[in-house]
Amino acid sequence: MNEQSQDPQKPVLQTEDELHQLAAQHRELDDRLHQLTTKPYLSQPEQLEEVTLKKRKLLLKDRMEDLRRRSSGATSISSMTSAPQRG
């Protein structure tokens, strides 16, 4: 028997777990970025780190949005296919 048919909530739970992990990483990067931005002067390596942190945060945010979009899209697609549409 297919694993997915055994537990229909498994993909949803995996998505939620991944979202929580990504959100935790995003918070960690934000905390470090805040540490850097409170300094009156950034060294060259710190400036590079700041730029890198901002890019990584954006990537994480994009990934979280993609997961949310796909999980809500899958829910609405499955509800649309369960009832025939007339038109």
PDB file of N, CA, C and O in Angstrom, chain B, residues numbered from 101:
ATOM      1  N   MET B 101       0.843  -1.183   0.000  1.00  0.00           N
ATOM      2  CA  MET B 101       0.000   0.000   0.000  1.00  0.00           C
ATOM      3  C   MET B 101       0.884   1.240   0.000  1.00  0.00           C
ATOM      4  O   MET B 101       1.961   1.230   0.595  1.00  0.00           O
ATOM      5  N   ASN B 102       0.460   2.261  -0.631  1.00  0.00           N
ATOM      6  CA  ASN B 102       1.201   3.512  -0.735  1.00  0.00           C
ATOM      7  C   ASN B 102       1.247   4.229   0.611  1.00  0.00           C
ATOM      8  O   ASN B 102       0.234   4.309   1.306  1.00  0.00           O
ATOM      9  N   GLU B 103       2.430   4.758   0.987  1.00  0.00           N
ATOM     10  CA  GLU B 103       2.573   5.469   2.254  1.00  0.00           C
ATOM     11  C   GLU B 103       1.661   6.679   2.330  1.00  0.00           C
ATOM     12  O   GLU B 103       1.085   6.968   3.379  1.00  0.00           O
ATOM     13  N   GLN B 104       1.531   7.385   1.214  1.00  0.00           N
ATOM     14  CA  GLN B 104       0.723   8.589   1.206  1.00  0.00           C
ATOM     15  C   GLN B 104      -0.740   8.269   1.469  1.00  0.00           C
ATOM     16  O   GLN B 104      -1.430   9.053   2.120  1.00  0.00           O
ATOM     17  N   SER B 105      -1.232   7.134   0.978  1.00  0.00           N
ATOM     18  CA  SER B 105      -2.617   6.779   1.212  1.00  0.00           C
ATOM     19  C   SER B 105      -2.836   6.324   2.648  1.00  0.00           C
ATOM     20  O   SER B 105      -3.965   6.364   3.137  1.00  0.00           O
ATOM     21  N   GLN B 106      -1.783   5.894   3.333  1.00  0.00           N
ATOM     22  CA  GLN B 106      -1.895   5.502   4.730  1.00  0.00           C
ATOM     23  C   GLN B 106      -2.075   6.706   5.641  1.00  0.00           C
ATOM     24  O   GLN B 106      -2.835   6.642   6.607  1.00  0.00           O
ATOM     25  N   ASP B 107      -1.386   7.797   5.348  1.00  0.00           N
ATOM     26  CA  ASP B 107      -1.452   8.980   6.194  1.00  0.00           C
ATOM     27  C   ASP B 107      -1.562  10.232   5.328  1.00  0.00           C
ATOM     28  O   ASP B 107      -0.547  10.803   4.929  1.00  0.00           O
ATOM     29  N   PRO B 108      -2.793  10.659   5.036  1.00  0.00           N
ATOM     30  CA  PRO B 108      -2.966  11.818   4.151  1.00  0.00           C
ATOM     31  C   PRO B 108      -2.434  13.119   4.749  1.00  0.00           C
ATOM     32  O   PRO B 108      -2.221  14.084   4.014  1.00  0.00           O
ATOM     33  N   GLN B 109      -2.217  13.168   6.049  1.00  0.00           N
ATOM     34  CA  GLN B 109      -1.709  14.374   6.691  1.00  0.00           C
ATOM     35  C   GLN B 109      -0.192  14.476   6.640  1.00  0.00           C
ATOM     36  O   GLN B 109       0.360  15.527   6.967  1.00  0.00           O
ATOM     37  N   LYS B 110       0.496  13.414   6.241  1.00  0.00           N
ATOM     38  CA  LYS B 110       1.956  13.399   6.264  1.00  0.00           C
ATOM     39  C   LYS B 110       2.594  14.519   5.435  1.00  0.00           C
ATOM     40  O   LYS B 110       3.494  15.189   5.940  1.00  0.00           O
ATOM     41  N   PRO B 111       2.169  14.755   4.180  1.00  0.00           N
ATOM     42  CA  PRO B 111       2.770  15.867   3.425  1.00  0.00           C
ATOM     43  C   PRO B 111       2.527  17.220   4.089  1.00  0.00           C
ATOM     44  O   PRO B 111       3.396  18.092   4.055  1.00  0.00           O
ATOM     45  N   VAL B 112       1.360  17.399   4.689  1.00  0.00           N
ATOM     46  CA  VAL B 112       1.046  18.651   5.365  1.00  0.00           C
ATOM     47  C   VAL B 112       1.957  18.834   6.568  1.00  0.00           C
ATOM     48  O   VAL B 112       2.481  19.925   6.792  1.00  0.00           O
ATOM     49  N   LEU B 113       2.148  17.772   7.341  1.00  0.00           N
ATOM     50  CA  LEU B 113       3.017  17.845   8.516  1.00  0.00           C
ATOM     51  C   LEU B 113       4.466  18.101   8.117  1.00  0.00           C
ATOM     52  O   LEU B 113       5.168  18.858   8.786  1.00  0.00           O
ATOM     53  N   GLN B 114       4.916  17.480   7.038  1.00  0.00           N
ATOM     54  CA  GLN B 114       6.279  17.714   6.564  1.00  0.00           C
ATOM     55  C   GLN B 114       6.451  19.162   6.133  1.00  0.00           C
ATOM     56  O   GLN B 114       7.484  19.775   6.401  1.00  0.00           O
ATOM     57  N   THR B 115       5.448  19.704   5.472  1.00  0.00           N
ATOM     58  CA  THR B 115       5.504  21.097   5.043  1.00  0.00           C
ATOM     59  C   THR B 115       5.540  22.019   6.259  1.00  0.00           C
ATOM     60  O   THR B 115       6.305  22.983   6.288  1.00  0.00           O
ATOM     61  N   GLU B 116       4.719  21.727   7.256  1.00  0.00           N
ATOM     62  CA  GLU B 116       4.704  22.545   8.468  1.00  0.00           C
ATOM     63  C   GLU B 116       6.044  22.470   9.190  1.00  0.00           C
ATOM     64  O   GLU B 116       6.554  23.484   9.666  1.00  0.00           O
ATOM     65  N   ASP B 117       6.611  21.275   9.273  1.00  0.00           N
ATOM     66  CA  ASP B 117       7.929  21.116   9.903  1.00  0.00           C
ATOM     67  C   ASP B 117       8.985  21.924   9.164  1.00  0.00           C
ATOM     68  O   ASP B 117       9.806  22.603   9.781  1.00  0.00           O
ATOM     69  N   GLU B 118       8.958  21.846   7.851  1.00  0.00           N
ATOM     70  CA  GLU B 118       9.933  22.581   7.062  1.00  0.00           C
ATOM     71  C   GLU B 118       9.738  24.083   7.233  1.00  0.00           C
ATOM     72  O   GLU B 118      10.713  24.829   7.323  1.00  0.00           O
ATOM     73  N   LEU B 119       8.494  24.528   7.277  1.00  0.00           N
ATOM     74  CA  LEU B 119       8.213  25.949   7.495  1.00  0.00           C
ATOM     75  C   LEU B 119       8.747  26.415   8.843  1.00  0.00           C
ATOM     76  O   LEU B 119       9.316  27.502   8.944  1.00  0.00           O
ATOM     77  N   HIS B 120       8.569  25.603   9.873  1.00  0.00           N
ATOM     78  CA  HIS B 120       9.080  25.958  11.199  1.00  0.00           C
ATOM     79  C   HIS B 120      10.602  26.038  11.197  1.00  0.00           C
ATOM     80  O   HIS B 120      11.181  26.945  11.796  1.00  0.00           O
ATOM     81  N   GLN B 121      11.243  25.100  10.532  1.00  0.00           N
ATOM     82  CA  GLN B 121      12.705  25.113  10.451  1.00  0.00           C
ATOM     83  C   GLN B 121      13.203  26.345   9.703  1.00  0.00           C
ATOM     84  O   GLN B 121      14.150  27.003  10.134  1.00  0.00           O
ATOM     85  N   LEU B 122      12.562  26.648   8.589  1.00  0.00           N
ATOM     86  CA  LEU B 122      12.952  27.821   7.812  1.00  0.00           C
ATOM     87  C   LEU B 122      12.722  29.106   8.594  1.00  0.00           C
ATOM     88  O   LEU B 122      13.543  30.022   8.542  1.00  0.00           O
ATOM     89  N   ALA B 123      11.612  29.176   9.318  1.00  0.00           N
ATOM     90  CA  ALA B 123      11.318  30.363  10.126  1.00  0.00           C
ATOM     91  C   ALA B 123      12.359  30.529  11.237  1.00  0.00           C
ATOM     92  O   ALA B 123      12.772  31.649  11.539  1.00  0.00           O
ATOM     93  N   ALA B 124      12.782  29.422  11.840  1.00  0.00           N
ATOM     94  CA  ALA B 124      13.807  29.484  12.886  1.00  0.00           C
ATOM     95  C   ALA B 124      15.134  29.979  12.303  1.00  0.00           C
ATOM     96  O   ALA B 124      15.817  30.804  12.910  1.00  0.00           O
ATOM     97  N   GLN B 125      15.485  29.475  11.135  1.00  0.00           N
ATOM     98  CA  GLN B 125      16.717  29.941  10.478  1.00  0.00           C
ATOM     99  C   GLN B 125      16.615  31.427  10.144  1.00  0.00           C
ATOM    100  O   GLN B 125      17.582  32.173  10.301  1.00  0.00           O
ATOM    101  N   HIS B 126      15.455  31.845   9.690  1.00  0.00           N
ATOM    102  CA  HIS B 126      15.236  33.251   9.333  1.00  0.00           C
ATOM    103  C   HIS B 126      15.419  34.134  10.577  1.00  0.00           C
ATOM    104  O   HIS B 126      16.048  35.190  10.502  1.00  0.00           O
ATOM    105  N   ARG B 127      14.873  33.703  11.712  1.00  0.00           N
ATOM    106  CA  ARG B 127      15.015  34.463  12.959  1.00  0.00           C
ATOM    107  C   ARG B 127      16.480  34.552  13.385  1.00  0.00           C
ATOM    108  O   ARG B 127      16.936  35.605  13.831  1.00  0.00           O
ATOM    109  N   GLU B 128      17.221  33.442  13.246  1.00  0.00           N
ATOM    110  CA  GLU B 128      18.644  33.445  13.595  1.00  0.00           C
ATOM    111  C   GLU B 128      19.419  34.452  12.740  1.00  0.00           C
ATOM    112  O   GLU B 128      20.244  35.211  13.249  1.00  0.00           O
ATOM    113  N   LEU B 129      19.143  34.445  11.454  1.00  0.00           N
ATOM    114  CA  LEU B 129      19.808  35.388  10.557  1.00  0.00           C
ATOM    115  C   LEU B 129      19.415  36.823  10.895  1.00  0.00           C
ATOM    116  O   LEU B 129      20.246  37.730  10.853  1.00  0.00           O
ATOM    117  N   ASP B 130      18.154  37.018  11.228  1.00  0.00           N
ATOM    118  CA  ASP B 130      17.681  38.345  11.586  1.00  0.00           C
ATOM    119  C   ASP B 130      18.359  38.836  12.867  1.00  0.00           C
ATOM    120  O   ASP B 130      18.726  40.007  12.971  1.00  0.00           O
ATOM    121  N   ASP B 131      18.522  37.949  13.828  1.00  0.00           N
ATOM    122  CA  ASP B 131      19.204  38.318  15.074  1.00  0.00           C
ATOM    123  C   ASP B 131      20.645  38.741  14.803  1.00  0.00           C
ATOM    124  O   ASP B 131      21.111  39.751  15.331  1.00  0.00           O
ATOM    125  N   ARG B 132      21.346  37.970  13.980  1.00  0.00           N
ATOM    126  CA  ARG B 132      22.731  38.311  13.657  1.00  0.00           C
ATOM    127  C   ARG B 132      22.794  39.625  12.872  1.00  0.00           C
ATOM    128  O   ARG B 132      23.677  40.451  13.100  1.00  0.00           O
ATOM    129  N   LEU B 133      21.871  39.801  11.967  1.00  0.00           N
ATOM    130  CA  LEU B 133      21.824  41.028  11.188  1.00  0.00           C
ATOM    131  C   LEU B 133      21.584  42.230  12.105  1.00  0.00           C
ATOM    132  O   LEU B 133      22.173  43.294  11.918  1.00  0.00           O
ATOM    133  N   HIS B 134      20.728  42.047  13.077  1.00  0.00           N
ATOM    134  CA  HIS B 134      20.463  43.120  14.038  1.00  0.00           C
ATOM    135  C   HIS B 134      21.737  43.464  14.825  1.00  0.00           C
ATOM    136  O   HIS B 134      22.021  44.636  15.073  1.00  0.00           O
ATOM    137  N   GLN B 135      22.495  42.441  15.211  1.00  0.00           N
ATOM    138  CA  GLN B 135      23.761  42.681  15.905  1.00  0.00           C
ATOM    139  C   GLN B 135      24.690  43.546  15.052  1.00  0.00           C
ATOM    140  O   GLN B 135      25.336  44.468  15.551  1.00  0.00           O
ATOM    141  N   LEU B 136      24.742  43.236  13.783  1.00  0.00           N
ATOM    142  CA  LEU B 136      25.620  43.988  12.889  1.00  0.00           C
ATOM    143  C   LEU B 136      25.142  45.421  12.683  1.00  0.00           C
ATOM    144  O   LEU B 136      25.948  46.351  12.657  1.00  0.00           O
ATOM    145  N   THR B 137      23.845  45.596  12.539  1.00  0.00           N
ATOM    146  CA  THR B 137      23.327  46.936  12.245  1.00  0.00           C
ATOM    147  C   THR B 137      23.399  47.868  13.444  1.00  0.00           C
ATOM    148  O   THR B 137      23.296  49.083  13.275  1.00  0.00           O
ATOM    149  N   THR B 138      23.571  47.345  14.636  1.00  0.00           N
ATOM    150  CA  THR B 138      23.691  48.214  15.814  1.00  0.00           C
ATOM    151  C   THR B 138      25.124  48.717  16.004  1.00  0.00           C
ATOM    152  O   THR B 138      25.366  49.604  16.823  1.00  0.00           O
ATOM    153  N   LYS B 139      26.066  48.160  15.259  1.00  0.00           N
ATOM    154  CA  LYS B 139      27.453  48.609  15.354  1.00  0.00           C
ATOM    155  C   LYS B 139      27.617  49.942  14.627  1.00  0.00           C
ATOM    156  O   LYS B 139      27.022  50.147  13.569  1.00  0.00           O
ATOM    157  N   PRO B 140      28.412  50.840  15.182  1.00  0.00           N
ATOM    158  CA  PRO B 140      28.627  52.121  14.504  1.00  0.00           C
ATOM    159  C   PRO B 140      29.483  51.993  13.245  1.00  0.00           C
ATOM    160  O   PRO B 140      29.396  52.825  12.342  1.00  0.00           O
ATOM    161  N   TYR B 141      30.299  50.958  13.189  1.00  0.00           N
ATOM    162  CA  TYR B 141      31.186  50.769  12.040  1.00  0.00           C
ATOM    163  C   TYR B 141      31.308  49.278  11.756  1.00  0.00           C
ATOM    164  O   TYR B 141      31.457  48.476  12.678  1.00  0.00           O
ATOM    165  N   LEU B 142      31.246  48.911  10.488  1.00  0.00           N
ATOM    166  CA  LEU B 142      31.418  47.511  10.097  1.00  0.00           C
ATOM    167  C   LEU B 142      32.727  47.360   9.346  1.00  0.00           C
ATOM    168  O   LEU B 142      33.047  48.142   8.450  1.00  0.00           O
ATOM    169  N   SER B 143      33.471  46.342   9.728  1.00  0.00           N
ATOM    170  CA  SER B 143      34.693  46.024   8.989  1.00  0.00           C
ATOM    171  C   SER B 143      34.305  45.464   7.618  1.00  0.00           C
ATOM    172  O   SER B 143      33.133  45.194   7.358  1.00  0.00           O
ATOM    173  N   GLN B 144      35.284  45.297   6.764  1.00  0.00           N
ATOM    174  CA  GLN B 144      35.016  44.759   5.424  1.00  0.00           C
ATOM    175  C   GLN B 144      34.361  43.370   5.501  1.00  0.00           C
ATOM    176  O   GLN B 144      33.371  43.130   4.809  1.00  0.00           O
ATOM    177  N   PRO B 145      34.890  42.446   6.329  1.00  0.00           N
ATOM    178  CA  PRO B 145      34.226  41.136   6.433  1.00  0.00           C
ATOM    179  C   PRO B 145      32.798  41.239   6.995  1.00  0.00           C
ATOM    180  O   PRO B 145      31.917  40.485   6.583  1.00  0.00           O
ATOM    181  N   GLU B 146      32.571  42.159   7.923  1.00  0.00           N
ATOM    182  CA  GLU B 146      31.231  42.330   8.478  1.00  0.00           C
ATOM    183  C   GLU B 146      30.273  42.906   7.437  1.00  0.00           C
ATOM    184  O   GLU B 146      29.096  42.545   7.409  1.00  0.00           O
ATOM    185  N   GLN B 147      30.771  43.794   6.588  1.00  0.00           N
ATOM    186  CA  GLN B 147      29.931  44.325   5.514  1.00  0.00           C
ATOM    187  C   GLN B 147      29.524  43.209   4.552  1.00  0.00           C
ATOM    188  O   GLN B 147      28.377  43.136   4.113  1.00  0.00           O
ATOM    189  N   LEU B 148      30.470  42.360   4.241  1.00  0.00           N
ATOM    190  CA  LEU B 148      30.176  41.217   3.372  1.00  0.00           C
ATOM    191  C   LEU B 148      29.175  40.277   4.045  1.00  0.00           C
ATOM    192  O   LEU B 148      28.253  39.774   3.404  1.00  0.00           O
ATOM    193  N   GLU B 149      29.367  40.049   5.335  1.00  0.00           N
ATOM    194  CA  GLU B 149      28.442  39.192   6.076  1.00  0.00           C
ATOM    195  C   GLU B 149      27.037  39.790   6.070  1.00  0.00           C
ATOM    196  O   GLU B 149      26.054  39.066   5.907  1.00  0.00           O
ATOM    197  N   GLU B 150      26.941  41.099   6.245  1.00  0.00           N
ATOM    198  CA  GLU B 150      25.640  41.761   6.246  1.00  0.00           C
ATOM    199  C   GLU B 150      24.903  41.536   4.919  1.00  0.00           C
ATOM    200  O   GLU B 150      23.718  41.203   4.907  1.00  0.00           O
ATOM    201  N   VAL B 151      25.609  41.718   3.826  1.00  0.00           N
ATOM    202  CA  VAL B 151      25.007  41.519   2.499  1.00  0.00           C
ATOM    203  C   VAL B 151      24.591  40.057   2.328  1.00  0.00           C
ATOM    204  O   VAL B 151      23.502  39.764   1.835  1.00  0.00           O
ATOM    205  N   THR B 152      25.460  39.158   2.736  1.00  0.00           N
ATOM    206  CA  THR B 152      25.174  37.722   2.621  1.00  0.00           C
ATOM    207  C   THR B 152      23.967  37.335   3.466  1.00  0.00           C
ATOM    208  O   THR B 152      23.115  36.569   3.016  1.00  0.00           O
ATOM    209  N   LEU B 153      23.889  37.859   4.687  1.00  0.00           N
ATOM    210  CA  LEU B 153      22.757  37.566   5.565  1.00  0.00           C
ATOM    211  C   LEU B 153      21.446  38.052   4.949  1.00  0.00           C
ATOM    212  O   LEU B 153      20.437  37.348   4.996  1.00  0.00           O
ATOM    213  N   LYS B 154      21.461  39.235   4.381  1.00  0.00           N
ATOM    214  CA  LYS B 154      20.244  39.773   3.759  1.00  0.00           C
ATOM    215  C   LYS B 154      19.789  38.897   2.596  1.00  0.00           C
ATOM    216  O   LYS B 154      18.595  38.643   2.432  1.00  0.00           O
ATOM    217  N   LYS B 155      20.735  38.441   1.800  1.00  0.00           N
ATOM    218  CA  LYS B 155      20.390  37.568   0.668  1.00  0.00           C
ATOM    219  C   LYS B 155      19.842  36.230   1.156  1.00  0.00           C
ATOM    220  O   LYS B 155      18.861  35.718   0.615  1.00  0.00           O
ATOM    221  N   ARG B 156      20.478  35.669   2.178  1.00  0.00           N
ATOM    222  CA  ARG B 156      20.010  34.384   2.714  1.00  0.00           C
ATOM    223  C   ARG B 156      18.616  34.520   3.319  1.00  0.00           C
ATOM    224  O   ARG B 156      17.779  33.631   3.166  1.00  0.00           O
ATOM    225  N   LYS B 157      18.369  35.635   4.008  1.00  0.00           N
ATOM    226  CA  LYS B 157      17.041  35.866   4.569  1.00  0.00           C
ATOM    227  C   LYS B 157      15.990  35.935   3.476  1.00  0.00           C
ATOM    228  O   LYS B 157      14.904  35.372   3.617  1.00  0.00           O
ATOM    229  N   LEU B 158      16.308  36.622   2.385  1.00  0.00           N
ATOM    230  CA  LEU B 158      15.359  36.709   1.273  1.00  0.00           C
ATOM    231  C   LEU B 158      15.093  35.339   0.650  1.00  0.00           C
ATOM    232  O   LEU B 158      13.957  35.014   0.304  1.00  0.00           O
ATOM    233  N   LEU B 159      16.147  34.547   0.512  1.00  0.00           N
ATOM    234  CA  LEU B 159      15.966  33.198  -0.030  1.00  0.00           C
ATOM    235  C   LEU B 159      15.069  32.358   0.874  1.00  0.00           C
ATOM    236  O   LEU B 159      14.193  31.639   0.394  1.00  0.00           O
ATOM    237  N   LEU B 160      15.291  32.452   2.183  1.00  0.00           N
ATOM    238  CA  LEU B 160      14.453  31.712   3.127  1.00  0.00           C
ATOM    239  C   LEU B 160      13.000  32.185   3.052  1.00  0.00           C
ATOM    240  O   LEU B 160      12.072  31.376   3.057  1.00  0.00           O
ATOM    241  N   LYS B 161      12.821  33.493   2.982  1.00  0.00           N
ATOM    242  CA  LYS B 161      11.469  34.031   2.896  1.00  0.00           C
ATOM    243  C   LYS B 161      10.772  33.562   1.624  1.00  0.00           C
ATOM    244  O   LYS B 161       9.598  33.193   1.655  1.00  0.00           O
ATOM    245  N   ASP B 162      11.492  33.577   0.511  1.00  0.00           N
ATOM    246  CA  ASP B 162      10.921  33.088  -0.752  1.00  0.00           C
ATOM    247  C   ASP B 162      10.548  31.615  -0.648  1.00  0.00           C
ATOM    248  O   ASP B 162       9.492  31.203  -1.128  1.00  0.00           O
ATOM    249  N   ARG B 163      11.407  30.831  -0.028  1.00  0.00           N
ATOM    250  CA  ARG B 163      11.143  29.400   0.130  1.00  0.00           C
ATOM    251  C   ARG B 163       9.897  29.168   0.996  1.00  0.00           C
ATOM    252  O   ARG B 163       9.073  28.306   0.691  1.00  0.00           O
ATOM    253  N   MET B 164       9.771  29.943   2.073  1.00  0.00           N
ATOM    254  CA  MET B 164       8.596  29.801   2.942  1.00  0.00           C
ATOM    255  C   MET B 164       7.319  30.166   2.188  1.00  0.00           C
ATOM    256  O   MET B 164       6.306  29.474   2.297  1.00  0.00           O
ATOM    257  N   GLU B 165       7.373  31.242   1.433  1.00  0.00           N
ATOM    258  CA  GLU B 165       6.200  31.649   0.653  1.00  0.00           C
ATOM    259  C   GLU B 165       5.840  30.590  -0.384  1.00  0.00           C
ATOM    260  O   GLU B 165       4.663  30.310  -0.609  1.00  0.00           O
ATOM    261  N   ASP B 166       6.849  30.009  -1.009  1.00  0.00           N
ATOM    262  CA  ASP B 166       6.609  28.962  -1.997  1.00  0.00           C
ATOM    263  C   ASP B 166       5.930  27.759  -1.349  1.00  0.00           C
ATOM    264  O   ASP B 166       4.978  27.209  -1.903  1.00  0.00           O
ATOM    265  N   LEU B 167       6.414  27.354  -0.187  1.00  0.00           N
ATOM    266  CA  LEU B 167       5.794  26.226   0.523  1.00  0.00           C
ATOM    267  C   LEU B 167       4.353  26.538   0.902  1.00  0.00           C
ATOM    268  O   LEU B 167       3.469  25.698   0.739  1.00  0.00           O
ATOM    269  N   ARG B 168       4.118  27.734   1.405  1.00  0.00           N
ATOM    270  CA  ARG B 168       2.753  28.121   1.784  1.00  0.00           C
ATOM    271  C   ARG B 168       1.829  28.123   0.571  1.00  0.00           C
ATOM    272  O   ARG B 168       0.698  27.641   0.630  1.00  0.00           O
ATOM    273  N   ARG B 169       2.333  28.672  -0.525  1.00  0.00           N
ATOM    274  CA  ARG B 169       1.532  28.750  -1.747  1.00  0.00           C
ATOM    275  C   ARG B 169       1.196  27.345  -2.250  1.00  0.00           C
ATOM    276  O   ARG B 169       0.052  27.055  -2.599  1.00  0.00           O
ATOM    277  N   ARG B 170       2.214  26.478  -2.282  1.00  0.00           N
ATOM    278  CA  ARG B 170       1.978  25.121  -2.791  1.00  0.00           C
ATOM    279  C   ARG B 170       1.058  24.339  -1.873  1.00  0.00           C
ATOM    280  O   ARG B 170       0.210  23.588  -2.354  1.00  0.00           O
ATOM    281  N   SER B 171       1.202  24.496  -0.552  1.00  0.00           N
ATOM    282  CA  SER B 171       0.351  23.732   0.355  1.00  0.00           C
ATOM    283  C   SER B 171      -1.090  24.227   0.305  1.00  0.00           C
ATOM    284  O   SER B 171      -2.017  23.420   0.382  1.00  0.00           O
ATOM    285  N   SER B 172      -1.298  25.533   0.178  1.00  0.00           N
ATOM    286  CA  SER B 172      -2.669  26.035   0.067  1.00  0.00           C
ATOM    287  C   SER B 172      -3.239  25.720  -1.312  1.00  0.00           C
ATOM    288  O   SER B 172      -4.439  25.482  -1.448  1.00  0.00           O
ATOM    289  N   GLY B 173      -2.389  25.716  -2.331  1.00  0.00           N
ATOM    290  CA  GLY B 173      -2.838  25.362  -3.679  1.00  0.00           C
ATOM    291  C   GLY B 173      -3.236  23.911  -3.772  1.00  0.00           C
ATOM    292  O   GLY B 173      -4.217  23.580  -4.438  1.00  0.00           O
ATOM    293  N   ALA B 174      -2.491  23.031  -3.114  1.00  0.00           N
ATOM    294  CA  ALA B 174      -2.810  21.605  -3.128  1.00  0.00           C
ATOM    295  C   ALA B 174      -4.134  21.360  -2.416  1.00  0.00           C
ATOM    296  O   ALA B 174      -4.922  20.512  -2.835  1.00  0.00           O
ATOM    297  N   THR B 175      -4.378  22.103  -1.338  1.00  0.00           N
ATOM    298  CA  THR B 175      -5.626  21.960  -0.607  1.00  0.00           C
ATOM    299  C   THR B 175      -6.802  22.400  -1.470  1.00  0.00           C
ATOM    300  O   THR B 175      -7.821  21.712  -1.528  1.00  0.00           O
ATOM    301  N   SER B 176      -6.667  23.535  -2.137  1.00  0.00           N
ATOM    302  CA  SER B 176      -7.786  24.003  -2.949  1.00  0.00           C
ATOM    303  C   SER B 176      -7.969  23.152  -4.196  1.00  0.00           C
ATOM    304  O   SER B 176      -9.098  22.979  -4.655  1.00  0.00           O
ATOM    305  N   ILE B 177      -6.889  22.616  -4.757  1.00  0.00           N
ATOM    306  CA  ILE B 177      -7.012  21.736  -5.922  1.00  0.00           C
ATOM    307  C   ILE B 177      -7.727  20.451  -5.532  1.00  0.00           C
ATOM    308  O   ILE B 177      -8.600  19.987  -6.266  1.00  0.00           O
ATOM    309  N   SER B 178      -7.372  19.863  -4.381  1.00  0.00           N
ATOM    310  CA  SER B 178      -8.017  18.617  -3.977  1.00  0.00           C
ATOM    311  C   SER B 178      -9.489  18.847  -3.653  1.00  0.00           C
ATOM    312  O   SER B 178     -10.315  17.968  -3.898  1.00  0.00           O
ATOM    313  N   SER B 179      -9.828  20.006  -3.110  1.00  0.00           N
ATOM    314  CA  SER B 179     -11.243  20.268  -2.830  1.00  0.00           C
ATOM    315  C   SER B 179     -12.013  20.538  -4.124  1.00  0.00           C
ATOM    316  O   SER B 179     -13.202  20.233  -4.216  1.00  0.00           O
ATOM    317  N   MET B 180     -11.335  21.108  -5.122  1.00  0.00           N
ATOM    318  CA  MET B 180     -11.998  21.368  -6.412  1.00  0.00           C
ATOM    319  C   MET B 180     -12.227  20.068  -7.174  1.00  0.00           C
ATOM    320  O   MET B 180     -13.244  19.934  -7.856  1.00  0.00           O
ATOM    321  N   THR B 181     -11.321  19.121  -7.079  1.00  0.00           N
ATOM    322  CA  THR B 181     -11.477  17.888  -7.828  1.00  0.00           C
ATOM    323  C   THR B 181     -12.445  16.927  -7.172  1.00  0.00           C
ATOM    324  O   THR B 181     -12.897  15.981  -7.816  1.00  0.00           O
ATOM    325  N   SER B 182     -12.778  17.143  -5.901  1.00  0.00           N
ATOM    326  CA  SER B 182     -13.697  16.236  -5.225  1.00  0.00           C
ATOM    327  C   SER B 182     -15.153  16.468  -5.644  1.00  0.00           C
ATOM    328  O   SER B 182     -15.974  15.556  -5.544  1.00  0.00           O
ATOM    329  N   ALA B 183     -15.475  17.655  -6.101  1.00  0.00           N
ATOM    330  CA  ALA B 183     -16.835  17.948  -6.547  1.00  0.00           C
ATOM    331  C   ALA B 183     -16.806  18.363  -8.011  1.00  0.00           C
ATOM    332  O   ALA B 183     -16.054  19.265  -8.381  1.00  0.00           O
ATOM    333  N   PRO B 184     -17.613  17.720  -8.848  1.00  0.00           N
ATOM    334  CA  PRO B 184     -17.615  18.101 -10.261  1.00  0.00           C
ATOM    335  C   PRO B 184     -18.190  19.500 -10.434  1.00  0.00           C
ATOM    336  O   PRO B 184     -19.149  19.885  -9.767  1.00  0.00           O
ATOM    337  N   GLN B 185     -17.578  20.252 -11.350  1.00  0.00           N
ATOM    338  CA  GLN B 185     -18.034  21.610 -11.611  1.00  0.00           C
ATOM    339  C   GLN B 185     -18.982  21.589 -12.798  1.00  0.00           C
ATOM    340  O   GLN B 185     -18.796  20.832 -13.750  1.00  0.00           O
ATOM    341  N   ARG B 186     -19.980  22.416 -12.723  1.00  0.00           N
ATOM    342  CA  ARG B 186     -20.947  22.529 -13.811  1.00  0.00           C
ATOM    343  C   ARG B 186     -20.878  23.929 -14.379  1.00  0.00           C
ATOM    344  O   ARG B 186     -20.711  24.903 -13.645  1.00  0.00           O
ATOM    345  N   GLY B 187     -21.005  24.021 -15.659  1.00  0.00           N
ATOM    346  CA  GLY B 187     -20.899  25.367 -16.175  1.00  0.00           C
ATOM    347  C   GLY B 187     -21.391  25.556 -17.551  1.00  0.00           C
ATOM    348  O   GLY B 187     -21.343  26.668 -18.076  1.00  0.00           O
TER     349      GLY B 187
END
